[in-house]
Amino acid sequence: MYKKVFLYVLPLVFVTTGCAPVFVGAGAVGVYKVGTDERSAGRILDDSTITARVKSALAKAKDVKARKIDVDAVGGTVFLSGIVGTAEEAESAADIAGKVKGVKLVKSSLQVGKRGLSQAFGDSMTASKIKGQLMGEKGIRSLNIDVDVYNGVAILTGIVKTREQKERIMKITNETYGAVDIVDNLKIVSD
């Protein structure tokens, strides 16, 4: 029964979060992202390498469920988000990430607990709404902003040019139905 429901809901989640076009246009988006990102191509490559190394290290760990942890790297700082089973698992994930070559700092927004299917769907919808609104904002490069939502907590990670852009992004997120709190991992390029 649950498998049938999952098979029907999964494609809907991909479509509503905008993941379906990823299969078609991933290469074009990658090239566009490098051209619009505030970081240098070398820094983007370094951050991508760090992200891959951290994900690999987490996947090898026996005490961490890596598939439940989202990893982003910006300027050598690693941001961990997601929902884990225990505080020990969250601490272990942060420790593992901190030992990876190239990592300068680890910021963990990992939540301890569980998330049901309806909450996961609601979080996905909230993230989609935030991303959609950011795409419509003049002067904001939405591809530079990663939006993750876990149990209503919106986690914003990325790079912006100005404090005004950051404030607009925070305001949009704060006013989006479904976002009950915000974790601000946005870096102003001049910082």
DAPE-V624614 format. One record per pair of residues at least 4 apart in sequence whose ideal C-beta (glycine too) atoms are under 8 Angstrom apart, sorted by the first residue. I is the first residue (numbers start at 1). GAP is how many residues later the second one is. D is the distance in Angstrom with one decimal. If there is no record, write none. Layout:
I/GAP/D, I/GAP/D
This chain:
1/4/6.7, 2/4/6.0, 3/4/6.3, 4/4/6.7, 5/4/6.0, 6/4/5.9, 7/4/7.9, 8/4/7.1, 9/4/6.2, 9/108/7.0, 9/112/7.1, 10/4/6.8, 11/4/6.3, 12/4/6.1, 13/4/6.1, 13/6/7.8, 13/107/7.9, 13/108/6.5, 13/111/5.5, 14/5/4.2, 14/6/5.3, 15/4/7.6, 15/5/5.2, 16/108/6.5, 16/109/6.3, 16/112/5.7, 17/107/5.1, 17/110/6.7, 17/111/5.2, 18/4/7.6, 18/110/6.5, 18/113/7.0, 19/4/7.9, 20/4/7.7, 21/4/5.3, 22/4/5.3, 22/7/7.4, 25/4/5.5, 26/4/6.3, 27/4/6.7, 28/4/6.2, 29/4/6.0, 29/114/7.2, 30/4/6.8, 31/4/6.6, 32/4/6.1, 32/111/6.8, 33/4/5.6, 33/11/7.8, 33/110/5.0, 33/111/7.7, 34/7/5.7, 34/10/5.9, 36/105/5.0, 36/107/5.9, 36/108/6.8, 37/7/5.7, 37/104/7.6, 37/106/7.5, 37/107/5.6, 37/122/7.0, 38/103/7.6, 38/106/6.3, 38/121/4.4, 38/122/7.4, 38/123/6.3, 38/151/4.5, 39/4/4.0, 39/5/5.1, 39/8/7.1, 39/35/7.7, 39/36/7.3, 39/120/6.3, 40/4/7.0, 41/4/6.4, 42/4/6.3, 43/4/6.2, 43/32/6.8, 44/4/6.2, 45/4/6.3, 46/4/6.4, 46/30/7.2, 46/56/6.5, 47/4/6.3, 47/26/4.1, 47/27/6.1, 47/28/7.0, 47/29/7.3, 48/4/6.4, 48/25/7.5, 49/4/6.3, 49/53/6.8, 50/4/6.3, 50/23/4.2, 50/26/6.7, 50/28/6.5, 50/50/6.6, 50/51/8.0, 50/52/4.6, 50/53/6.0, 51/4/6.3, 51/20/5.3, 51/21/6.5, 51/22/4.6, 51/27/7.6, 52/4/6.2, 53/4/6.3, 53/47/4.8, 53/48/6.5, 53/49/7.0, 54/4/6.3, 54/17/4.9, 54/19/7.2, 54/24/5.6, 54/42/7.6, 54/43/4.8, 54/46/5.0, 54/49/7.0, 55/4/6.2, 55/11/6.6, 55/16/5.2, 56/4/6.6, 57/4/6.8, 57/39/5.1, 57/40/7.1, 57/42/7.4, 57/43/5.5, 58/6/5.3, 58/8/3.8, 58/11/5.9, 58/13/7.2, 58/35/6.0, 58/38/5.9, 58/39/7.2, 59/7/4.4, 61/5/7.0, 61/31/6.7, 61/32/7.6, 61/35/5.5, 63/25/7.3, 63/26/6.3, 63/29/5.1, 64/5/7.1, 64/20/7.6, 64/25/5.7, 64/28/5.5, 64/29/5.0, 64/32/6.7, 65/4/7.4, 65/19/6.7, 65/20/7.0, 65/24/7.0, 68/14/4.9, 68/15/6.0, 68/16/6.1, 69/11/5.8, 69/12/7.4, 69/13/4.3, 69/15/6.9, 69/24/5.7, 69/41/6.8, 70/10/7.2, 70/11/4.7, 70/12/5.1, 70/78/5.5, 71/7/6.4, 71/8/7.4, 71/9/6.1, 71/26/7.3, 72/6/7.3, 72/7/4.6, 72/9/7.7, 72/74/5.4, 72/85/4.7, 72/86/8.0, 72/113/7.7, 73/4/6.8, 73/5/5.1, 73/6/7.4, 73/30/7.6, 74/5/7.1, 74/83/6.5, 74/84/6.6, 74/85/6.2, 74/111/7.5, 74/113/5.9, 75/29/7.6, 75/84/8.0, 75/112/6.6, 76/26/6.2, 76/27/6.4, 76/28/3.8, 76/29/7.1, 77/26/7.9, 77/27/5.9, 77/28/4.6, 77/29/7.5, 77/30/6.3, 78/19/4.9, 78/20/7.8, 78/22/7.5, 78/25/5.2, 78/27/7.2, 78/28/4.9, 78/29/7.2, 79/28/5.2, 79/29/7.9, 79/30/6.9, 79/76/7.6, 79/78/5.0, 79/106/5.1, 80/13/5.8, 80/14/6.3, 80/17/6.1, 80/26/6.7, 80/27/7.3, 80/28/4.5, 80/29/6.7, 80/30/5.5, 81/27/7.9, 81/28/4.5, 81/29/6.6, 81/67/5.0, 81/69/6.5, 81/74/4.7, 81/76/7.8, 81/102/7.5, 82/28/5.8, 82/29/7.3, 82/66/7.8, 82/68/6.3, 83/27/7.3, 83/28/4.9, 83/29/7.5, 83/30/5.9, 83/31/6.8, 83/32/5.2, 83/67/5.4, 83/68/7.0, 84/5/4.2, 84/6/5.0, 84/9/6.8, 84/26/5.3, 84/27/7.4, 84/28/6.0, 85/4/5.5, 85/27/7.2, 85/29/7.9, 86/4/7.2, 86/26/6.2, 87/4/6.2, 87/25/5.4, 88/4/6.1, 89/4/6.4, 89/21/8.0, 89/23/7.8, 90/4/6.6, 90/18/6.3, 90/20/4.1, 90/22/6.0, 91/4/6.3, 92/4/6.2, 93/4/6.3, 93/15/7.1, 93/17/6.4, 94/4/6.3, 94/12/5.1, 94/14/4.6, 94/16/7.5, 95/4/6.8, 96/4/7.4, 97/6/6.2, 97/9/4.7, 98/5/5.9, 98/8/4.7, 99/4/7.6, 107/78/6.4, 109/44/7.5, 109/46/5.2, 109/74/4.7, 109/76/7.5, 111/39/5.5, 111/40/6.2, 111/42/7.0, 113/38/7.1, 115/4/4.7, 115/5/5.3, 115/8/7.2, 115/35/6.7, 115/36/5.9, 116/4/6.9, 117/4/6.3, 118/4/6.3, 119/4/6.2, 119/32/6.2, 120/4/6.4, 121/4/6.5, 122/4/6.4, 122/30/7.8, 122/56/6.0, 123/4/6.4, 123/26/4.1, 123/27/6.1, 123/28/6.9, 123/29/6.9, 123/55/7.4, 124/4/6.4, 124/25/7.4, 125/4/6.4, 125/53/6.6, 126/4/6.5, 126/23/4.7, 126/26/7.1, 126/28/6.9, 126/50/6.3, 126/51/7.4, 126/52/3.3, 126/53/5.6, 127/4/6.2, 127/20/4.9, 127/21/6.5, 127/22/4.4, 127/27/7.3, 128/4/6.1, 129/4/6.4, 129/47/5.2, 129/48/7.2, 129/49/7.0, 130/4/6.4, 130/17/4.9, 130/19/7.6, 130/24/6.3, 130/42/6.6, 130/43/5.4, 130/46/5.1, 130/49/6.8, 131/4/6.4, 131/11/6.4, 131/14/7.9, 131/16/5.2, 132/4/6.8, 133/4/6.7, 133/39/4.9, 133/43/6.8, 134/6/5.6, 134/8/4.1, 134/11/6.0, 134/13/7.5, 134/35/6.5, 134/38/6.4, 135/7/4.6, 137/5/7.4, 137/31/6.4, 137/32/7.9, 137/35/6.9, 139/26/6.5, 140/5/7.5, 140/20/7.4, 140/25/5.7, 140/28/6.7, 140/29/6.5, 141/4/7.6, 141/19/8.0, 144/14/4.7, 144/15/5.3, 144/16/7.0, 145/11/6.2, 145/12/7.3, 145/13/4.1, 145/15/7.5, 145/24/6.5, 145/41/7.2, 146/9/7.9, 146/10/7.4, 146/11/4.4, 146/12/5.5, 147/7/6.5, 147/8/7.4, 147/9/6.1, 147/26/7.8, 148/6/7.5, 148/7/4.5, 148/9/7.5, 149/4/6.7, 149/5/5.1, 149/6/7.2, 149/29/7.2, 149/30/6.8, 150/5/7.1, 152/26/6.3, 152/27/6.4, 152/28/3.7, 152/29/6.7, 153/26/7.8, 153/27/6.7, 153/28/4.7, 153/29/7.4, 153/30/6.2, 154/19/5.1, 154/22/7.4, 154/25/4.3, 154/27/7.2, 154/28/5.1, 154/29/7.2, 155/27/7.8, 155/28/4.4, 155/30/6.6, 156/13/6.4, 156/14/7.5, 156/17/6.3, 156/26/6.6, 156/27/7.0, 156/28/6.0, 156/29/6.1, 156/30/5.4, 157/28/4.1, 157/29/7.1, 158/27/7.6, 158/28/5.9, 158/29/7.4, 159/27/7.4, 159/28/5.2, 159/29/7.8, 159/30/5.7, 160/5/4.2, 160/6/5.0, 160/9/6.8, 160/26/5.6, 160/27/7.4, 160/28/5.8, 160/29/6.9, 161/4/5.8, 161/27/7.2, 161/28/5.3, 162/4/7.1, 162/26/6.6, 163/4/6.3, 163/25/6.0, 164/4/6.5, 165/4/6.4, 166/4/6.3, 166/18/7.9, 166/20/5.1, 166/22/6.1, 167/4/6.2, 168/4/6.3, 169/4/6.4, 169/17/6.5, 170/4/6.1, 170/12/6.4, 170/14/6.6, 170/16/7.8, 171/4/6.3, 172/4/6.5, 173/6/5.5, 173/9/5.4, 174/5/6.8, 174/8/6.3, 187/4/5.5
